[in-house]
Amino acid sequence: MSYYSKQITVLYVEDEKEVREAFSRTLARYTKKLIVATDGVEGLKLYKEHLPDIVISDIKMPNKDGLELAKDILEINPEQIIMFTTAHTESKYTLQALEMQVEAYLIKPINKNRFKIKLEHISKNIINNRKILKNYKVIEAIFNEQSNISVLTDFEKIEFASKSFLELFDLNSLDDFSEHYESFIDIFADKKSIKCEEGYCNCVFSKDADLFIKQYYEIDEPVVCLKCNDNIYKIHITPIKVENETLYSISMVDITVMHTQKMSALHDAFHDKLTSLYNRLMFDKLLDKEYQRFLRYKRPLSLAIFDIDHFKNINDTFGHLVGDDILKVLATFFIENIRETDIIARWGGEEFVLLMSETSLKEAYRVCDKLRENIKSLNLPLIPKFTISVGVSVIEVADTKEKFFKKADIALYSAKNSGRDRVCVYEKDIK
């Protein structure tokens, strides 16, 4: 039954005629009104004319693709519900779509039964939101943004909760809430480590309302966890003055799946596929972070470039698969033998880079020479013996990031020209 979806208007944008005509017939049966466009340019024009409840768009299209269309629409209405359909699963599409916080990301061919359930669920939220906005003007701010769960509260009692909130906590009404929780703030769980782009970020959590709000404003892209499940929710808090009282409009969106996909895409973007070490892009980001730290605190910072000696000859003699095995063995060796504060990355080809904070040139030389000796002593089955050459530099006040790296590269060149299997430091760094 399509009770709720029969009350909504849908804009459907698809450039492939056969796909468009087939799915349009399905949409027409489920919705009150269907507007169809053949590409993003026409889609944007029809969107401005009709202002539909839901936009369903293919991603890869001529003239204006789905991502560009979504950006234009979100500039007009940041709360517009958008669903993407696509046959493409590349991480670049997934990540951009996730960044836009679209309502759904549907892979073709679309399962019609699942889609119908999803559409009905979204439509139900749209219709309920309209009723709430009409009957409860005081909570207009709650629905200024699209969200799954909405609450108006002072962190003790709940003035209003959306139907999705009641469903999430399996409540028939707000009267049932007090039977399970003493106050609203008790719904949150203490999950201290939610994985983010560069390590771990703290979830917003406190039993004290003032501290909870303080954490919310201090944390970038704050999230919360709830006691009722293990999911992750993006949270948005808006204070609202009602007479002499301050209430808070709180909206929470379940981002568990998006978070997992985003972390996977980010991992692929910042890690070398063969060795699983940081790649050049991530190393540049971390180098910039350490460089800014050096400019502020003037603490020692050293850099080393490692190069496998005669690597081309190894590939020519033993084959590229053995060469790949050497790269993976070396990556594992670095992870197991460098210090916790060091940053190792694959720079490219047979070169690796090591960033050592709080490390003088003398100490960096000692660390790298020990690594070189241990690598030389590796004795592994099916892996030929190999050596490395290393160039080391320490940053000086007058150095740019580029000069800092160039000095290590020059030192590596010296190590290569001096017979290989050795560590050389940039001569002008020697005091």
C-alpha positions in Angstrom: 0.0 0.0 0.0 1.3 3.4 -1.0 -0.7 5.7 1.3 2.0 8.3 2.1 3.8 8.3 -1.3 0.5 8.9 -3.1 0.5 12.3 -1.5 3.9 13.5 -2.7 5.4 14.9 -5.9 8.5 13.4 -7.4 11.0 14.7 -10.0 12.8 11.8 -11.8 15.9 12.6 -13.8 17.3 9.8 -16.1 19.1 10.1 -19.5 18.7 6.5 -20.6 15.4 6.2 -22.4 14.7 2.6 -21.7 15.5 2.9 -18.0 13.6 6.2 -17.7 10.4 4.8 -19.3 10.4 1.6 -17.3 11.1 3.2 -13.9 8.7 6.1 -14.6 5.8 3.6 -14.9 6.7 2.3 -11.4 7.0 5.8 -9.9 3.7 6.9 -11.5 1.9 4.1 -9.7 3.4 5.1 -6.3 3.2 8.9 -6.3 0.6 11.7 -6.6 2.5 13.5 -9.3 5.6 12.5 -11.4 7.7 15.0 -13.3 10.3 13.4 -15.7 13.5 15.0 -17.1 16.0 13.6 -19.5 19.1 15.3 -18.1 20.3 17.6 -15.4 19.7 20.8 -17.3 16.1 19.9 -17.9 15.8 18.5 -14.3 16.9 21.8 -12.8 14.5 23.8 -14.9 11.6 21.5 -13.9 12.7 21.6 -10.3 12.4 25.4 -10.2 8.9 25.2 -11.8 7.4 22.4 -9.6 9.5 22.3 -6.3 8.8 18.6 -5.8 9.0 16.8 -2.5 11.6 14.3 -3.7 14.2 14.3 -6.4 15.4 11.0 -7.8 18.3 11.3 -10.2 20.8 9.2 -12.0 24.4 10.3 -11.3 26.2 9.9 -14.6 24.5 12.0 -17.3 25.4 14.3 -20.2 25.1 18.1 -20.0 24.8 18.2 -16.2 25.4 15.1 -14.1 23.4 14.1 -11.0 26.0 15.5 -8.6 26.0 18.9 -10.3 22.2 18.9 -10.3 22.1 18.0 -6.6 24.5 20.8 -5.8 22.3 23.3 -7.7 19.2 22.1 -6.0 20.7 22.1 -2.5 21.6 25.8 -3.1 18.0 26.5 -3.7 16.7 24.3 -0.9 19.3 22.8 1.5 16.7 20.5 3.0 15.6 19.0 -0.3 15.3 15.2 -0.2 17.5 13.7 -3.0 17.9 10.0 -4.0 20.6 8.9 -6.4 20.3 5.9 -8.8 23.4 4.7 -10.5 25.1 1.7 -12.0 28.5 3.1 -10.8 30.0 2.0 -7.6 33.4 3.9 -7.8 34.4 5.4 -4.5 34.6 8.9 -6.0 30.9 8.9 -6.8 30.0 7.3 -3.4 32.1 9.7 -1.4 30.7 12.8 -3.2 27.2 11.5 -2.7 27.7 10.8 0.9 29.2 14.3 1.5 25.9 15.7 0.2 24.0 13.7 2.8 21.5 12.4 0.2 18.6 10.3 1.5 19.5 7.2 -0.5 22.0 5.8 -2.9 20.3 3.1 -5.1 22.3 0.7 -7.3 20.7 -0.3 -10.6 18.9 -2.5 -11.3 16.7 -1.2 -8.5 14.8 -3.7 -6.3 11.3 -2.4 -6.7 9.9 -3.8 -3.4 12.7 -2.4 -1.3 12.4 0.9 -3.2 8.7 1.0 -2.5 9.3 0.5 1.2 12.0 3.2 1.2 9.9 5.6 -0.7 6.9 5.0 1.5 9.1 5.6 4.6 10.4 8.9 3.2 7.0 9.9 2.1 5.6 9.2 5.5 8.2 11.5 7.1 7.3 14.2 4.6 3.6 14.1 5.3 4.2 13.9 9.1 6.5 16.8 9.0 3.9 18.9 7.2 1.3 18.1 9.8 3.7 18.9 12.6 4.7 22.2 11.1 1.1 23.1 10.7 0.0 22.1 14.2 3.1 23.0 16.2 4.4 26.4 15.0 6.6 26.6 18.0 8.8 23.7 16.7 9.3 25.1 13.1 13.0 25.2 13.7 13.1 21.4 14.2 12.1 20.7 10.6 14.2 23.4 8.9 16.6 20.6 8.1 15.9 17.1 6.8 16.5 14.5 9.5 15.3 11.1 10.7 14.8 11.9 14.4 13.7 15.3 15.9 13.2 16.3 19.5 12.4 19.6 21.3 13.8 19.4 24.8 15.5 21.1 27.7 17.6 17.9 28.2 15.4 16.9 31.1 11.8 16.7 29.7 10.8 16.3 26.1 8.3 18.9 24.8 7.9 17.2 21.4 9.4 14.2 19.6 8.9 13.1 16.0 7.2 9.9 15.3 10.6 8.5 14.2 11.9 9.1 17.7 9.0 7.2 19.2 9.5 4.3 16.7 13.2 4.2 17.4 12.7 3.8 21.1 9.6 1.6 20.7 7.2 4.1 22.4 3.6 4.5 21.8 3.7 8.1 23.1 5.9 10.4 25.1 4.1 9.4 28.2 5.9 6.0 27.9 9.3 7.6 27.8 9.6 8.3 31.5 9.0 4.6 32.2 12.4 3.8 30.6 14.5 7.0 31.1 14.7 9.6 33.9 15.5 12.4 31.5 16.2 13.0 27.8 20.0 13.1 28.3 19.9 9.5 29.5 19.3 8.2 26.0 22.9 8.7 25.0 25.6 6.1 25.3 29.3 6.6 26.2 31.2 5.5 23.1 34.5 7.3 23.2 36.1 6.1 20.0 34.3 6.6 16.7 36.7 6.2 13.8 37.2 9.4 11.7 39.4 10.4 8.9 42.7 10.8 10.8 42.3 8.6 13.8 39.5 8.7 16.4 37.1 11.4 17.5 35.2 11.6 20.7 31.4 11.0 20.6 29.4 13.8 22.3 28.5 12.4 25.8 27.9 13.8 29.2 25.3 13.4 31.9 25.4 17.1 32.4 23.4 19.2 29.8 25.8 22.2 29.9 28.9 19.9 29.3 27.0 18.1 26.6 26.3 21.3 24.7 29.9 22.5 25.3 31.3 19.3 23.8 28.9 19.6 20.8 30.3 23.1 19.9 33.9 22.0 20.4 33.8 18.9 18.2 33.9 19.1 14.5 31.1 17.1 12.9 29.8 15.8 16.2 28.1 12.5 16.5 26.3 10.6 19.2 25.5 7.0 20.1 22.3 5.9 21.7 21.6 3.2 24.3 18.9 1.6 22.1 21.2 0.4 19.4 24.8 0.4 18.2 24.4 2.9 15.4 26.1 6.3 14.8 24.0 9.5 14.5 25.0 12.9 13.3 23.5 15.4 15.7 22.5 19.0 15.2 21.4 21.2 18.1 19.6 24.6 17.8 18.7 26.6 20.9 15.2 28.1 20.8 13.9 30.8 23.1 10.4 30.1 24.2 9.1 32.8 26.5 11.6 32.7 29.5 12.9 29.2 28.7 15.6 27.9 26.4 14.6 24.8 24.6 16.8 22.9 22.2 15.8 21.6 18.8 17.8 18.4 18.4 17.9 16.4 15.1 19.7 13.2 14.7 20.4 11.4 11.4 21.6 7.7 11.3 24.9 7.8 9.4 26.1 4.3 10.3 26.1 3.0 6.7 27.4 6.3 5.2 30.1 6.5 7.9 31.3 3.0 7.1 31.3 3.7 3.4 33.0 7.0 3.8 35.7 5.5 6.0 36.3 2.8 3.4 36.6 5.4 0.6 38.9 7.6 2.7 41.1 4.6 3.5 41.4 3.9 -0.2 42.1 7.6 -0.9 44.9 7.9 1.6 46.6 4.5 1.6 48.8 2.7 -0.9 46.9 -0.2 -2.4 49.9 -2.6 -2.4 51.5 -2.0 1.0 48.6 -0.5 2.9 50.9 2.3 4.1 49.9 5.9 3.9 50.3 7.1 0.3 51.9 10.3 -1.0 48.6 12.3 -0.7 48.2 11.5 3.0 51.9 12.0 3.7 51.7 15.5 2.2 48.8 16.3 4.6 50.7 14.9 7.6 53.9 16.7 6.6 52.0 20.0 6.4 50.6 19.4 9.9 54.1 18.7 11.3 55.5 21.7 9.4 52.9 24.0 11.0 53.7 22.5 14.4 57.4 23.2 13.8 56.7 26.8 12.8 54.8 27.3 16.0 57.0 25.5 18.5 60.4 25.2 16.8 60.7 21.5 17.9 63.1 19.2 16.1 61.7 17.5 13.0 63.6 15.1 10.7 62.8 13.4 7.4 64.3 10.3 5.7 63.8 8.9 2.2 64.5 5.2 1.8 65.2 3.7 -1.6 65.7 0.0 -2.4 69.0 -0.5 -4.1 69.1 -2.0 -7.6 65.3 -2.5 -7.5 65.0 -2.6 -11.3 67.6 -5.4 -11.4 65.5 -7.3 -8.8 62.4 -7.0 -11.0 64.3 -7.9 -14.1 65.9 -11.0 -12.5 63.2 -12.3 -10.2 60.0 -10.8 -11.7 57.7 -8.0 -10.7 55.7 -10.3 -8.3 58.8 -10.8 -6.2 59.5 -7.0 -6.4 56.0 -6.5 -5.0 56.6 -9.0 -2.3 59.8 -7.0 -1.3 57.8 -3.8 -1.1 55.2 -5.5 1.1 57.8 -7.1 3.3 59.6 -3.7 3.7 56.3 -2.0 4.6 55.6 -4.6 7.3 59.1 -4.3 8.6 58.7 -0.5 8.9 55.4 -0.8 10.8 56.9 -3.3 13.2 60.2 -1.4 13.8 59.6 2.4 13.7 58.6 4.3 16.8 55.0 5.0 17.6 55.4 8.7 16.9 57.0 8.2 13.5 55.0 8.5 10.2 55.9 6.1 7.4 54.5 6.2 3.8 55.2 4.8 0.4 56.3 7.8 -1.7 56.2 5.9 -5.0 58.0 3.1 -6.8 60.7 1.7 -4.5 60.8 4.8 -2.3 59.5 5.2 1.3 59.5 8.3 3.4 59.8 8.5 7.2 58.8 11.6 9.2 60.3 11.8 12.7 59.0 14.4 15.1 61.0 15.5 18.2 64.1 14.0 16.5 67.4 15.6 15.9 69.6 14.9 12.9 72.0 12.8 15.0 69.1 10.7 16.4 67.5 10.4 13.0 70.7 9.1 11.5 71.0 6.5 14.3 67.3 5.4 13.8 67.7 5.1 10.1 71.1 3.3 10.2 69.6 0.7 12.6 66.7 0.2 10.2 69.1 -0.2 7.3 71.2 -2.7 9.1 68.2 -4.8 10.1 66.8 -4.7 6.6 70.1 -5.9 5.2 70.0 -8.8 7.7 66.5 -9.9 6.7 66.5 -13.6 5.7 63.1 -14.6 4.2 62.1 -17.6 2.1 61.6 -16.8 -1.6 62.7 -13.2 -1.0 66.2 -12.3 -2.3 68.5 -10.3 -0.1 68.4 -6.6 -0.7 69.7 -3.4 0.8 68.5 0.2 1.0 70.0 3.7 0.7 68.8 6.5 2.9 68.9 10.3 2.8 68.2 12.2 6.0 67.6 15.9 6.7 66.5 18.0 9.6 64.3 21.1 9.2 65.8 24.5 9.8 63.9 27.7 10.6 64.5 29.1 7.0 63.3 25.9 5.3 60.1 25.6 3.4 58.4 22.2 3.3 59.7 21.8 -0.3 63.3 22.6 0.8 63.1 20.3 3.8 62.1 17.4 1.5 64.7 18.4 -1.2 67.5 18.2 1.3 66.6 14.6 2.1 66.4 13.8 -1.6 69.9 15.3 -2.1 71.2 13.3 0.8 69.7 10.1 -0.8 71.4 10.9 -4.0 74.7 11.1 -2.1 74.1 7.7 -0.6 73.4 6.2 -4.0 76.6 7.8 -5.5 78.7 6.7 -2.5 78.2 3.0 -3.1 74.6 2.5 -1.8 73.6 0.5 1.4 74.3 3.5 3.6 72.7 6.5 5.3 73.8 10.0 4.3 72.7 13.3 5.8 72.3 16.6 4.1 75.8 18.1 4.6 74.7 21.6 5.3 72.6 20.4 8.2 75.7 19.2 10.0 76.6 21.6 12.7 
